[in-house]
Amino acid sequence: MKQRIAIIGAGAAGSFAAANIPYSADREVIVFEKTGKALQKVKVSGGGRCNTTHACFDIPELVSRYPRGKQLLKKSLYQFGPHDTINWFGKRGVQLKEEVDGRMFPITDSSQTIIDCIWQEMMHNKVQVLYYKGIERIEKTGNSFILHFTDKSTYEADKVLIACGGFPKAEQYKWLLELGHTIQTPAPSLFTFNIPKHPITQLMGVSVPDAAVKVNGTKIAEHGPLLITHWGLSGPAVLRTSAWAARELQERNYEFTIQVNWLLDVKENELKEEIAQIRKDLGKQLVQFKNPFNLPRRLWEYQLQQCGIKDEIKWGELPAAAQNKLIEALIRDTYHIKGKTTFKEEFVTCGGITLSEIDPQTMQSRVVPGLYFAGEIMDVDGITGGFNFQHAWSSGYIAANHLVEN
């Protein structure tokens, strides 16, 4: 009798798991996908380039890039980490390249390369993919499972892998709660900050290569590229901050205050000394035309305007009060955030299946034997930079290996 393996979800984790289950005449593997397409998040990720993993090969350091899930990741990433991801795709003709910030992309700069590689492996393994199969309920009967779908069809499986991603609402986990699992309340992660009607939004499109963002009243701070948008602030610095602060910002109903250091880690006393030297060396030059901090021109002019520094003011004539305002604007620029915006494909949900209920060595449920988990359905999430995909590959690979064990 054939072993029947059901995989719920044709996203990164589910498809990668299917790609790692070798074909056997004694095994049937079916992936059930609720939408009409597979690997859609992979397709749009990284601006269509797919940030496949991150060149962080020290596992303890790698684990530190995940706001939630460290205990499970300490086990799973040793079994299948970034080196393994690079080798897996490399053996199948897909080379990955490292960018200056450690992010890794296919050398084609096309997410389709990753999709085609995984899909070809699935087809080689004779995996079936059925679309428009939303799961409604899973019934445990003896040593097997009966899957009930929204179209009223059913399927009986010996083992089931849940890899359908995270859900934004707690009630969407009802079918898993009915199996005896508990969930950590979901909350959005990786989102941008809204600043309604703030004048800085007129600078939309301006970006700073490396700025620091801190959530006031917390120790949460991140840095990286920062982008000004027509609705507020975005870019890796903001997305990473939102990941670490996901639960706290949800509790605050996304109304909070941040400080931005446009000069990254420059301290106040250092900046005062630097400006004193600038006034000495460039005293006869106009402040607006001599920007010694390499900020984008539009941002520099905006900050001068906000500080009341007129166009005709020279560095040597800069009043003390205006200088102090400028220092404050450069290293402690304060913004009141009111609301969030999902950042395109980067949307991630923190929360999900409680990790103590999952064996990190196998990804099998400790509550329901024969049930496995992979990817974002678990209470694991990383900051932006390829970390969430790495978790999907790791957990999918481990689950695949154990799904086929007798």
C-alpha positions in Angstrom: 0.0 0.0 0.0 1.3 3.5 -0.9 2.4 5.9 1.7 0.4 9.1 1.3 2.0 12.4 2.2 -0.1 15.6 2.1 1.6 19.0 2.1 -0.7 22.0 2.9 0.7 25.0 1.1 2.7 25.5 -2.1 4.8 28.3 -0.8 8.6 28.3 -0.1 8.5 25.8 2.8 5.9 23.4 1.4 7.4 23.3 -2.1 10.9 23.0 -0.9 9.8 20.0 1.3 8.2 18.4 -1.7 11.3 19.0 -3.7 13.3 17.0 -1.1 11.0 13.9 -1.0 12.6 11.5 -3.5 10.2 9.7 -5.8 9.2 6.2 -4.9 6.6 3.9 -6.5 5.4 3.2 -3.0 4.7 6.8 -2.1 2.2 9.5 -3.2 3.0 13.1 -2.4 0.4 15.8 -3.0 0.7 19.5 -2.4 -2.6 21.3 -1.7 -2.6 25.0 -2.5 -5.5 27.3 -1.7 -4.7 29.8 -4.5 -4.2 29.2 -8.2 -0.4 29.5 -8.2 2.7 28.1 -6.4 5.7 29.9 -4.9 4.1 33.3 -5.2 5.9 34.9 -2.3 9.2 33.7 -3.8 8.2 35.3 -7.1 7.8 38.8 -5.7 10.4 38.7 -3.0 13.4 41.0 -3.1 11.9 43.1 -5.8 11.5 40.1 -8.1 15.1 39.0 -7.4 14.5 36.6 -4.4 16.7 37.2 -1.4 17.3 33.5 -1.1 19.4 33.4 2.0 22.1 35.4 3.9 25.8 34.9 4.0 25.9 34.6 7.7 27.5 31.2 8.3 28.1 31.4 12.1 24.9 29.7 13.5 24.8 31.6 16.8 25.1 34.9 15.0 22.6 33.8 12.4 20.1 32.8 15.1 20.4 36.4 16.6 18.7 37.7 13.4 15.4 36.2 14.4 13.2 38.1 16.9 11.3 34.9 17.7 12.1 31.2 17.4 15.7 31.0 18.7 15.3 27.7 20.6 14.0 25.8 17.5 16.5 27.5 15.2 19.5 26.5 17.3 18.6 22.9 16.3 17.3 23.4 12.7 19.9 25.7 11.3 22.7 23.3 12.2 20.9 20.6 10.2 20.4 22.8 7.1 21.9 26.3 7.1 23.0 28.9 4.5 25.9 26.8 3.3 23.5 23.9 2.7 21.1 26.3 0.8 23.9 27.5 -1.4 25.0 23.9 -2.1 21.5 22.6 -2.7 20.8 25.2 -5.4 24.4 25.0 -6.7 24.1 21.2 -7.3 21.1 22.0 -9.5 22.8 24.6 -11.6 21.7 27.8 -9.7 24.5 29.9 -8.4 24.0 32.5 -5.6 25.9 35.7 -5.2 26.6 37.7 -2.1 25.9 41.4 -2.0 27.8 43.9 0.2 25.2 43.7 3.0 25.3 39.8 3.1 22.1 39.2 1.2 22.3 36.5 -1.4 20.5 36.4 -4.7 20.6 34.1 -7.8 23.2 35.4 -10.2 20.4 35.9 -12.7 18.8 38.5 -10.4 15.5 36.7 -11.1 13.3 35.0 -8.6 12.0 32.8 -11.5 15.4 31.0 -11.4 14.7 29.9 -7.8 11.1 28.9 -8.6 12.1 26.9 -11.7 14.8 25.1 -9.8 12.4 24.0 -7.0 9.6 23.2 -9.4 11.8 21.1 -11.6 12.9 19.1 -8.6 9.2 18.6 -7.5 8.3 17.4 -11.0 11.3 15.1 -11.0 10.0 13.6 -7.8 6.5 13.2 -9.4 4.9 15.5 -6.8 1.3 16.3 -7.6 0.1 19.9 -7.0 -3.7 20.6 -6.6 -4.8 24.2 -6.7 -7.8 26.0 -5.1 -7.7 23.5 -2.2 -8.2 25.6 0.9 -8.1 23.5 4.1 -11.1 23.6 6.4 -10.5 20.8 8.9 -8.1 18.0 9.6 -9.5 14.9 11.2 -7.2 12.4 13.0 -8.5 8.8 12.6 -6.2 6.1 14.0 -2.9 6.3 12.2 -4.1 8.5 9.4 -5.6 11.9 8.7 -8.7 13.0 6.7 -8.3 16.4 5.2 -11.5 18.3 4.6 -11.3 21.1 2.0 -13.5 24.2 1.4 -14.7 22.7 -1.8 -16.2 19.8 0.3 -13.7 17.2 -1.1 -11.6 15.1 1.2 -8.2 13.3 1.1 -6.9 10.6 3.4 -3.1 10.9 4.3 -0.7 8.9 6.4 1.4 12.0 7.2 0.6 15.7 6.8 3.0 18.7 6.6 1.5 22.1 7.4 3.4 24.7 5.4 0.6 27.3 4.6 2.4 30.3 6.0 1.2 32.5 8.9 -2.3 33.9 9.4 -3.0 37.5 10.4 -6.0 36.6 12.5 -6.1 34.2 15.5 -9.5 32.7 14.3 -7.8 31.4 11.1 -5.9 28.9 13.2 -9.1 27.3 14.4 -8.6 24.0 12.5 -5.2 23.6 14.1 -6.5 24.4 17.6 -9.1 21.6 17.0 -6.1 19.2 16.7 -5.0 20.1 20.1 -2.3 22.6 19.3 -2.0 26.1 20.8 -0.9 29.2 19.0 1.0 32.4 19.9 -1.2 35.3 19.0 -0.3 36.5 15.5 1.0 40.0 14.9 2.3 41.7 11.7 6.1 42.0 11.3 8.2 43.8 8.7 6.1 46.8 8.1 6.7 50.5 7.3 5.9 53.5 9.6 3.2 56.0 8.7 3.6 59.7 9.4 0.3 61.2 8.2 0.7 64.7 6.6 4.2 65.2 7.9 6.2 67.6 5.7 9.1 65.1 5.4 6.9 62.9 3.2 7.4 65.6 0.5 10.9 64.1 0.1 9.5 60.8 -1.0 12.1 58.7 -2.9 15.0 60.1 -0.8 17.1 57.5 0.9 20.0 57.4 3.3 22.5 54.5 3.0 22.8 53.9 6.8 20.7 55.5 9.5 19.7 54.4 13.0 16.1 54.1 14.2 15.1 53.8 17.8 11.6 53.2 19.3 11.3 55.7 22.2 10.6 54.1 25.6 12.2 50.8 24.6 15.7 49.4 23.9 14.7 48.5 20.4 17.0 50.0 17.8 18.2 49.0 14.3 20.1 50.6 11.5 20.5 50.3 7.8 19.2 52.0 4.6 16.3 54.3 5.4 13.8 55.4 2.7 11.4 58.3 2.8 8.0 57.5 1.2 4.9 59.4 0.5 3.3 57.9 3.6 6.3 57.9 6.0 9.5 55.9 6.5 10.6 52.6 5.1 13.7 50.7 4.1 15.6 47.9 6.0 16.2 50.1 9.1 12.5 50.5 9.6 11.5 46.9 8.6 14.1 45.4 11.0 12.9 47.7 13.8 9.3 46.7 13.2 10.3 43.0 13.4 11.9 43.4 16.8 9.1 45.6 18.1 6.2 43.7 16.4 4.3 42.7 19.6 5.0 46.0 21.5 3.8 48.1 18.5 0.7 46.0 18.1 -0.1 46.7 21.8 0.4 50.4 21.2 -2.0 50.2 18.3 0.8 51.4 16.0 1.0 54.8 17.6 4.4 55.5 19.0 7.5 57.8 18.7 10.8 57.1 17.1 14.2 58.8 17.0 16.3 58.8 13.8 20.0 59.4 13.8 20.7 60.3 10.2 24.4 60.1 10.8 24.1 56.5 12.2 26.2 56.4 15.4 27.6 59.9 15.7 27.3 61.2 19.2 26.3 64.8 20.3 29.7 65.8 21.6 31.4 64.4 18.5 29.0 66.4 16.3 29.6 69.6 18.2 33.3 69.2 17.8 32.9 68.5 14.1 30.7 71.6 13.5 33.1 73.7 15.4 35.8 72.6 13.0 33.6 73.2 10.0 32.8 76.7 11.2 36.5 77.3 11.5 37.5 75.8 8.1 34.4 76.7 6.0 33.2 79.9 7.8 32.7 81.9 4.7 30.7 79.2 2.8 26.9 79.1 2.8 25.5 76.3 5.0 22.9 75.2 2.4 25.6 74.7 -0.3 28.2 73.1 1.9 26.8 69.9 3.3 29.7 68.2 5.2 27.7 65.1 6.2 27.0 63.7 2.8 23.3 63.6 3.3 21.1 63.7 0.2 20.7 67.3 -0.9 16.9 67.4 -0.5 17.1 66.0 3.0 19.9 68.5 4.0 17.9 71.5 2.7 14.8 70.2 4.5 16.6 70.0 7.8 18.0 73.5 7.4 14.5 74.8 6.7 13.0 73.0 9.7 15.8 74.5 11.9 15.1 78.0 10.6 18.5 78.3 8.9 18.0 80.7 6.0 19.6 80.3 2.6 22.0 83.3 3.1 23.5 82.0 6.4 27.2 81.1 6.3 28.8 78.6 8.6 30.7 81.2 10.4 27.5 83.2 11.1 25.4 80.2 12.3 23.6 81.3 15.6 24.1 79.0 18.6 20.4 78.2 18.8 20.1 77.2 15.2 23.3 75.1 15.5 21.7 73.2 18.5 18.5 72.6 16.5 20.5 71.3 13.6 22.4 68.9 15.9 19.1 67.7 17.3 17.7 67.2 13.8 20.7 65.2 12.6 21.1 62.8 15.5 17.7 62.8 17.4 15.1 63.6 14.7 11.8 62.7 16.4 8.7 61.4 14.5 5.3 60.5 15.9 4.2 57.3 14.1 0.5 56.7 13.5 -0.2 53.5 11.7 1.7 51.0 9.5 1.8 49.9 5.9 2.5 46.4 4.7 5.8 46.5 2.8 4.9 44.8 -0.5 6.1 41.2 -0.5 8.1 41.6 2.8 5.0 41.0 4.9 5.6 38.4 7.6 3.5 37.3 10.6 5.0 36.6 13.9 3.1 34.2 16.1 1.8 30.8 15.1 2.2 27.2 16.5 3.8 27.2 19.9 7.3 26.0 19.4 7.4 23.8 22.5 4.8 21.6 20.7 7.2 20.9 17.8 10.3 18.6 17.8 13.1 20.8 16.3 15.0 17.7 15.2 12.2 16.5 13.0 9.6 19.3 12.7 7.0 16.7 13.9 4.2 17.7 16.3 4.7 16.6 19.9 0.9 16.7 20.2 -0.2 14.8 17.1 2.1 12.1 15.7 2.4 12.1 12.0 1.7 15.9 11.7 4.6 18.1 10.8 5.2 21.9 10.4 7.5 24.0 8.2 7.9 27.7 7.6 6.0 30.7 8.9 3.1 28.7 10.4 5.4 28.3 13.4 6.2 31.1 15.8 9.4 31.9 14.0 10.3 35.1 12.1 13.4 36.9 11.1 14.4 40.4 10.1 14.6 41.3 6.4 17.6 40.0 4.6 16.9 36.4 3.5 16.4 35.0 7.0 12.8 34.1 6.6 13.5 32.1 3.4 16.4 30.3 5.2 14.0 29.2 7.9 11.6 28.0 5.2 14.3 26.0 3.5 15.7 24.6 6.8 12.3 23.5 8.2 11.1 22.2 4.9 14.2 20.1 4.3 14.1 18.6 7.8 10.4 17.8 7.6 10.9 16.1 4.2 13.6 13.8 5.6 11.4 12.6 8.4 8.1 12.4 6.5 9.6 9.6 4.5 10.9 7.6 7.5 8.9 4.5 8.4 
